[in-house]
């Protein structure tokens, strides 16, 4: 926050915290409950390395964690309403028609079998199959910053096929098994319905293609979606006709088809990879959406690791004439959600949730999202404030 003084930054903190507490007040029927929710938010923003109930309670002077546990567990309030508040709040700072909506997941390591959604499943957080919960998130990434705007706890079939277990986890009636691509489509649909401004969606190969591609084309949105190496592509209406699996197409590319480009800034400088892009077909936009003018291009984007040559493949859809550099930039925006997961876990206790229920998970995660969005807004405002320069004081010589 180099743009603002310490005094100004502290004022931003105080005013922003009062603002977000005011926004969430209508969620709670009683003032004392709203005050406890505000104290829980204070705890998430505090300096304690572990955001457990006891730690949060001690930080605000409560004799025990029971009030805050009630907010996450026994209390009656709508976590999805809080999700929508977080989304609207974040957009006040970040809204940009050129933004990218990024879909990704993270794991929450757990012991035992009681926590809702817990199972032995793969999570990139641990890099292996382990006992954990999986949360699917949508992050809004623009030139002004990034913040989470949606989340859903993934329920494996061993949960949804067991009514007794679903009841014990307080999973609402009507919630059944949904694949991760289905969860992603619901999140994108919610964003579109809420008129969230964005130009592209980016996701890795876990979230698939097919239905999600059709949905985005009809919505007039571009995409850069990861696909497996055996995904089949075909071109038509182009001088360079290609066909076959993504891996075979990449193998046949000439050396001059590759360009070394940065996909964004990392902790050690630009993230450089070798990239190749093939335009497969130009289609009239109004074939999917009557409001779209001109042609859109379906393509294949390929990323090659400079060190080991490892390949990654992406199905793309964009207005005709979009340069490869733009698509590379869109794909690079996925790093923002990885940074967000790390920051939210290290700074705001995203993975310190002690509740076991469906609503407990969504309430805790939504409050963390609010804390994260608040910090994003403060950072943007502080950087926009010019630092006042005090003119140097001139020393004057005095005669004795």
Secondary structure, DSSP 4 states (H G I P E B T S, - for coil): -TTS-HHHHHHHHHHHHHHHHHHHGGG-SSHHHHHHHHHHHHHHHSS-SS--HHHHHHHHT-SSSHHHHHHHTT----HHHHHHHHHHHHHHHH--TT-EEEEEEEEEE--SS-STT-EEEEETTTTEEEEEEEEEEEEEEETTEEEEEEEEEE--HHHHT-HHHHHHTTPPTT-----HHHHHHHHHHHHHHTT---SEEEE-GGG-STHHHHHHHHHT-EEEEEE-TT-EEE--SSSS--EEEHHHHHHT--GGG-EEEEEEEETTEEEEEEEEEEEEEEEEGGGT-TT--SEEEEEEEEEE-TTT--EEEEEEEEETT--HHHHHHHHHTHHHHHHHHHHHHHHH-TT-----SHHHHHHHHHHHHHHHHHHHHHHHHHHHSPPPPPPPPPP-----
